[in-house]
Amino acid sequence: MPDYRKNSHSISNLSCHIVWATKYRYQVLKGDLQERCRDILVQICNSEDVRILKGVVSKDHIHMHIEYPLH
């Protein structure tokens, strides 16, 4: 059974799959930059009440499956 988000007026279960790719698929997301991108995305999601269900930072793209609240 899915984990529903509830507030005083609604019940929701909203999720999406997001993919970001570098221009021309250049492999620039390596080492410290890769870790920094991951840290920034985690910070943003935490501040916006977004749950990261699954995420991968590869050398040339980022995949995130997220669940977000109804605003």
Phi and psi in degrees as a GROMACS rama.xvg file:
@    title "Ramachandran Plot"
@    xaxis  label "Phi"
@    yaxis  label "Psi"
@TYPE xy
-65.5988  156.068  PRO-2
-89.0166  101.501  ASP-3
-81.6096  145.13  TYR-4
-96.3478  131.573  ARG-5
-123.677  142.3  LYS-6
-135.441  -169.867  ASN-7
-67.3306  -19.4789  SER-8
-122.779  -6.00477  HIS-9
-156.223  163.179  SER-10
-127.699  131.636  ILE-11
-143.311  159.036  SER-12
-147.127  80.779  ASN-13
-104.207  128.759  LEU-14
-143.554  159.431  SER-15
-154.962  162.262  CYS-16
-111.709  122.372  HIS-17
-115.957  137.308  ILE-18
-129.871  125.186  VAL-19
-110.041  138.387  TRP-20
-127.214  145.046  ALA-21
-73.3429  155.802  THR-22
-60.6593  132.055  LYS-23
58.0396  18.424  TYR-24
55.9939  32.299  ARG-25
-61.3833  137.85  TYR-26
-89.2439  76.8308  GLN-27
-107.994  -11.7488  VAL-28
-87.4453  74.3687  LEU-29
-126.29  155.927  LYS-30
56.3264  -126.357  GLY-31
-63.5601  -36.6386  ASP-32
-65.5429  -39.1098  LEU-33
-62.982  -45.7087  GLN-34
-65.7023  -39.5641  GLU-35
-65.0838  -41.9734  ARG-36
-59.7709  -44.7482  CYS-37
-61.27  -46.8691  ARG-38
-61.4445  -42.1974  ASP-39
-64.4252  -43.9543  ILE-40
-63.7504  -39.5056  LEU-41
-64.6585  -43.0144  VAL-42
-62.3887  -44.5017  GLN-43
-63.4637  -45.6779  ILE-44
-63.5221  -40.8127  CYS-45
-63.639  -40.291  ASN-46
-72.0212  -24.4355  SER-47
-102.592  10.5365  GLU-48
59.3644  40.8952  ASP-49
-106.447  130.02  VAL-50
-94.1282  129.905  ARG-51
-90.3987  111.378  ILE-52
-79.6218  -38.0686  LEU-53
-159.45  142.91  LYS-54
-156.182  145.382  GLY-55
-140.095  130.467  VAL-56
-106.748  106.06  VAL-57
-94.223  -179.069  SER-58
-68.1185  -28.5642  LYS-59
-128.944  5.33419  ASP-60
-162.077  165.945  HIS-61
-129.922  130.36  ILE-62
-111.357  135.791  HIS-63
-141.031  129.915  MET-64
-107.895  115.868  HIS-65
-123.74  160.443  ILE-66
-125.555  130.484  GLU-67
-130.864  154.581  TYR-68
-79.3601  157.415  PRO-69
-81.5955  122.884  LEU-70
